[in-house]
Amino acid sequence: MTKIIQGIISIYFWIIVIGLGFLVCVLGMVLNFVSKYIHHIKDLDIFLHRVACLWGKTIFILMPFWSIKIQGRQFLPSEDEGVVLISNHESLTDIIALFNLNVGFRWMAKAELFRFIFLGQLMSYANYIPVQRGNKESIKQAMASSRHVLDRKISMMIFPEGTRSKTHTLSPFKNGAFTMALEKGVDIVPMVLKGTCDLVPKGSWMVGRAKVSIDVLGRIKYNPDFTMEELKEKAFNMMSQAL
């Protein structure tokens, strides 16, 4: 792919992302306003998450030179089941890729994203959960909100590394996802993303060719005899071996 073609496709990508994202945000604001006056509208966040999944799938459909393959769908949760989904974190485009799972979940996302006009409002309407890294009070509140999500039989999606990895290897895991799974008595579903770092390389606005894969590795069934460290080690080993 020549630089000129890559540049044209990159502009096309950002028009799609921003344009479709703007439409989704406007839809979210309209529905949120209407829901204040029509009280029988319930579970607005569930509907908006489905719209976000459609946004992610549409981007992959419209983008030339991009493809995505998902293996292990049988391990994903049903609509009335809450689990803790965990994934490695390679790129900002991980979010677009993971929406292609088409599963009901809520993100735990860095608080800075909620400050963006339109995007931040939509994330709030969808009940995605902000967390300020290094802020103990913010982390405590995010964990409490995540427990409430699991109580509603909705899954939580967490990047246990806490930030994007600078290499293709896993960084050490934080404790939060595993503590939560043990406290709420739910399964953990680990998965690995490959190829998203090539969609939009770090430090560049240009898109590249990429074959993305999401491998859902199985389930770590809830076991009250597991310690948090044992659970974290088991998940880390499963994911590191699959990368």
Secondary structure, DSSP 8 states (H G I E B T S, - for coil): --HHHHHHHHHHHHHHHHHHHHHHHHHHHHHHHHHTT-TT---HHHHHHHHHHHHHHHHHHHSTTEEEEEE-GGGS--TT---EEEE----TTHHHHHGGG---EEEEEEGGGGGSTTHHHHHHHTT-EEE-TT-HHHHHHHHHHHHHHHHTT-EEEE-TTSS--SSSS-----SHHHHHHHHHT--EEEEEEESGGGTS-TT-S----EEEEEEE---B---TT--HHHHHHHHHHHHHHH-
